[in-house]
Amino acid sequence: MEAVIRTCWALLLYCSIIAAHADIAIIAPSTTAQAQKFAQMLEVSLKDTSVSEQVDLLDLNTEASLDKYRLIITLSGSTLRQLIADNRLPDNIPVIASYLSKAEYRQYRSHVTSAIYSEAPLQRQLALAEAIFGANEIFGALVAKDASALVSAENLRVYPIAEYDSLNHALVELLRSSKALVGVYDPELYSAENIKSILITSYRHNRPLIGPTQAYLKAGALASTYSTPEDVVRRLSEVVTEGLGAQGAFPAPDYNPYFSVGFNRQVGRSLNLLLPDPADVAERIRAQEVD
């Protein structure tokens, strides 16, 4: 009987040790099936690296202590913002922010060790436009005010809306001299309120919208580059391995180098365009970025 009791206590102690052991906390707005799958994919991915870590998925609204973790990963800019507002991020634990925009990173950079931006760089969307129409064509980009952070390219003309009477005026000027509108990541500019007008005006001029994200493909954009959850996990695995592994340094915040290309072929047919193979285009753009 005593042997059985000792065995039970040993099992309980072992289980408590396992339960207490945690390496990485992924904090999501809620622990949905998609978030659970994401955490599982990351844990599996890390097992194939020099860093093998246990991954815990935590709900943002759960009042769990984060001090026991080696690393914290946030899923979305709103999650990071709430953690900062609630003063829940420990000072001595690195934070990797994912699914947040570059603008959000700039706002919260003092709280973040590394980051993977949610949007694609404008240079990548421009390369997609070139793959469809040719590198010798002229393309246009609408911006709200500041164009200093945009890529400098001879075949890309930038139209700041602040310099025109209205968004529509700037858009019409752009469409008159551009082969396509290359969308920048700006949720206010490309809002639900504006996107319908932008698309109607663009196609009235027989000019398509490239990007700015995958979500706009359903709305009527011709093409976009985007990173899938698998792409984000792949990059996260590299960032974690570099930071917690032998290298001991997290990479600088950046765009995700892993991405796919998506087309709205119905839009392509309406414009009488012969669209290339998306996988081939993605491979060519990746090769350009590496060079």
Number of C-alpha atoms within 10 A of each C-alpha: 6 7 8 9 10 11 12 12 12 12 12 12 12 12 12 11 11 10 9 10 15 16 15 22 21 24 26 22 19 17 16 12 9 11 20 16 14 18 24 17 17 22 19 16 19 22 13 10 14 12 18 17 22 18 23 18 20 21 16 20 13 10 9 10 10 17 14 14 18 16 23 23 24 25 20 19 21 16 23 30 16 14 16 14 10 9 10 15 19 16 10 9 15 20 24 22 31 25 20 20 21 21 13 17 22 10 11 14 15 8 19 20 19 24 27 24 23 22 22 24 20 20 18 21 24 28 22 25 26 19 18 16 17 12 14 9 14 19 25 24 25 22 21 15 11 11 14 7 7 15 14 13 12 9 14 19 18 19 20 17 19 13 12 13 9 10 20 15 12 20 22 15 13 21 22 13 13 19 21 27 28 29 23 24 20 15 10 11 18 19 11 11 10 14 17 14 14 21 18 14 17 21 18 11 14 13 19 26 25 28 31 26 21 22 12 19 20 11 13 21 29 26 29 28 27 24 20 13 16 15 16 22 23 18 19 23 22 18 21 25 21 17 19 18 16 10 9 11 15 20 15 11 19 14 17 21 16 17 21 19 20 21 22 17 16 12 19 16 12 10 14 9 14 11 17 11 11 18 12 13 20 22 14 14 23 17 10 11 12 7 6
